Amino acid sequence: MINRKAFRELVPNTKYPDQWYDALFGPQTELDGKSLLEDYDINTPKRIAAFIAQCAHESGGFVFLTENLNYSASGLMRVFPKYFPTMEIAKPYERNPEKIANRVYRNRMGNGDETSGMGWLYRGRGLLQLTGRDNYFWFSASIGITPEQATEYLQTFEGAGQSACWYWSENGLNKFADAGDILGMTKKINGGTIGLEDRKKHYEHALHILDA
């Protein structure tokens, strides 16, 4: 599939390339010796390259496993204009990640209102930034844990990788990978096209290494 040396070339910024390699590509006893990616049919150069590219962008190069919501007021207006249309609304939330998450993720994705705290509890985590109680619920159900336990598991190498594979499978992203459709898969993952050029660069680099 891919060797350890090649994987290190794909993720030069992480301090833990071997741990990530073992979590994603190493044989797993509980999977009858298959790797995590094999278990989710992420098993061709195009599929692996696409998966690595999207994970690399979402996690800052396999570095960050929890969503960074430490925005200035102007940053909030730029990134979340729907929720922070004016400086007057944005200013009280400035540099307060918990308040920001509770506002941005309120009343959607299975979360409660802003006072429920669910936006913060179920903020983006893992290699593909799994977000919202619904996603946490269905992912945790697939592996026999609770959503609350998943908030911890998603911050481990295994949990971050498994949640990304689960999300990949649930959203049919292999078909986009087979078609080389980075735009389509980015919209599925991001809900828009933020970071599209960076994702494309990661993909082309990964595909070049995998095809070498």
N, C-alpha and C positions, 0 to 999 in steps of 0.2 A: 504493500500500500504506500508507505512512505517511511524512510528510515529516520533515525534520531537526528543525524547530522543535517539532513534536508529540512527537517522541522525547525531546527534551531535557526536556519537561514530565513525561514518564514516569519519568525517571531523574535527578531533581534533585540527588542526593547524589554522583554520580560526577564525577570531575575530567576524564573523558575521553569525553564524550557523542558527539563527532564520530567518534572512533576506533571506538566501539561501533556507531554507526550505519553506518559504512562496512563494518565486518566482517559485520553481520547483514543490512543492507538494501541495501548498495551492489552494483552489478553486478560480477560476478566473471568475469574472462577465462576461467579454467579451468572455469567452469560455463556457458560459451557465453553470457555476458552476463546470466544469471539471478543473483538474490541468493541468499545462503545459505538464508534462510528459504523462498524460493520453491522451491529445490531439494529441500527436505524437506516440501513441501506445507503449510507453516505460512503460509497465504495468505488467511485470512479474518479479519475483526475479532475473532471469538471465539477463533480459534486464536492469533492474534498477542497478544491481551490475556492469554490464559492463559499463553502462553509467557513473555511479559515478566514477568507476576506471579510465576510460579514462580522464574524466574531472579533477579528482584529480591530475593525473600526469601532464596534460597539464597546469594546473593553479597553480601548486605547493601546492596542498591541498586546493583549493578554496581561494587562497590568491592573485595571480597575474592575472590581466585581460588584460595586454598588454605585448607583446613579449619582452623579454630582449635580446637586441642585443649588449650589452656592452662587446665585446670580445677583448682580447689581440690579437696581430698578430699571435702568435702560436695557440691560440684558433681558430682563423679564418681558419688557415690552416688545423686544425684537424676537425672542424665541417663542413666547406664549402670548401673542397679541390678543387672542380671543379672551384670555383670562385676566390680562393686564393691559387694557386698552389705553389707560392714561397714567401719567406719572403719579397722580394723586392716589390711584388704586395700588400702583406698584410699590410705592415708597415704604409702606408699613411692612412689606414682605421682604424687603431687600436683605440679602445675606442671611436669611433665615430658612434653611433648607426644609425643615419640618413643616413650617407654615406654608411654604411654597408647594410642597408635595400634597398637602391636605387640600389646597385650593385647586391645583391643576388636575388632580385625579379624583375629585369629589364626584359622587353620583354617577359614576360610570365604571365599567369593567368589574362590576360586582361590589364596588366600594360604597360606603355610606356617605353622608354629607361631610362638610368640612370639619365639623366638630367631632366626628367619629374617630379620627386619627388613622383611618384605613389607608388614606393616600400615602402617608409616611410609612406605615407598617408594611404595605405591599408595593413600595416603590421599586424601581428597576433594579434587579439583581441578576447575577450570572453572566455568562459570556454574551448572551443576546438580550440582556436586560429585561427579563421576565417581569411584567408589570400588571398590577391589579389583582384583586382577590379571586376573580374567576380563573385567571391563568394559574395562580398559585394553587387554587382548589383542585383543578383538573390535573395539573402536574403532580401534586402531592398524592392524589388518588391513584395515579398510574403507578406509583412506587410504594404505596402503603404507608404514607406518613400523613401528618396533619398540615394544613397551610401554615400554621404557626411554626412547626418544626422545619418547614421548607424555608422559612426566612433565614434560618441558620445554615441549613444544608446548601443553599444556593451560594454561600460564600466559601465553600470548600472547592478544591479542584474537581472532585468527582461530581458534586452537585451543580457547579457552574456549567460543567460540560454536559451533564445529563439533561439539565433543563434546556440547554440550547438545542440538543438533539431532539428532545421531545417537541419543542416549539417548531423546529424545522419540519418534523414529520407531520405534526398536526396541521400545519399550514401548506402542505404539499410543495415545499420549496425545492424538492429534487427535480420537479418538472421544469422549474425556472432555470435550475442549474444545468440540466441537460440541454436546454436551449441557449445557454450562455446569456440569459436575460437578467442582467444585474439590476436594471431599472425595475423590473417587475418584482424581484425578490426584495429589493430595498423598500419599495412601497409596502409590501407585506410586513416587513420587520419594523420599519420606521414610521409608517403611516404617511410618509411623504418622501422627499428625495434628499433630505439632509445628509451631507457627507458622501454624495453619490460619486464624485470624482475620486475621493480617497478610497472608497470601496472598490472602484474599478482598478485603481493602481495596485491594491492588495491582491485582487483577483488575477490580474495579468502576471504579477510577480510569482504568485503561487503556481499558476498554471505552467509558467516557464520552468520552474523548478521540478514540478511533477512530471512534465513531459520530457525533461532532460534525460 
